Amino acid sequence: MIKVFIAEVGTIDLLFSKYISTESLERLAKMKSKKNCTLSLWAELLARSFICEELGIKNSSLCIERSSFDKPFLPDYPSLHFNVSHTNNAVAIAISTSPVGIDIEHCGRKLSARVIKRICNPNEIKQLAQGLAPIELWTKKEALFKRDGQKLYFPISHLDTTSSPIYTWLINNYATAVCCDEVPAAPVILTAADLNKMLLKLDEHK
């Protein structure tokens, strides 16, 4: 089982921060960018809502921890995996029964030729020559790295996205990539009304 969700988000009432852990609040407080803080809050709130719904548990009983390399995981439910990503005004979430990594980037982000040369291996250079957008390759790299959840001890070009199960979509000017052994369906696009319902469900699950 793997489910992928994408939402364009805006401002949020900080009262909803009561639904996340003290550790998460401390991490958000250290962020210098208000925008990143808002996006991170959205990401955790929505992830909590989906996870609680999937497991049939209350948010108050949901414990989310982070590995030594900052990958979030559920210590009480090791068979359920999730990952989140955000960029600009969008948040992406993946929930799976196997390790998963997800990345989302705005298609307007430009990658220089120097960056492309640094991150690519020969197989990926061939894909770019065949029409793969550089931003798609970047998201694939990120998704692969985040699935493994380990510190990168070698050059990023050694991460070969051509030999890993990675799925990509271009939706609403965003490139999204998911790395997982399971084959995902197309992402569910969440509307503003959907977001409100998800936040209300946190009340139900508290």
Buried (B, 14 or more C-beta within 10 A) or exposed (E): EBBBBBBBBEEBEEEBBEBBBEEBEEBBEEBEEEEEBBBBBBBBBBBBBBBBBBBEBEBEEBEBEEEEEEBBBBEEBEEBBBBBBBBBBBBBBBBBBBBBBBBBBBBEBEBEEEEBEEBBBEEBBEBBEEEBBBBBBBBBBBBBBBBBBEEEEEEBBEBBBBEBBBBBBEBEEBBBBBBBEBEBEEBEEBEEEBBEEBBEBBEEBE
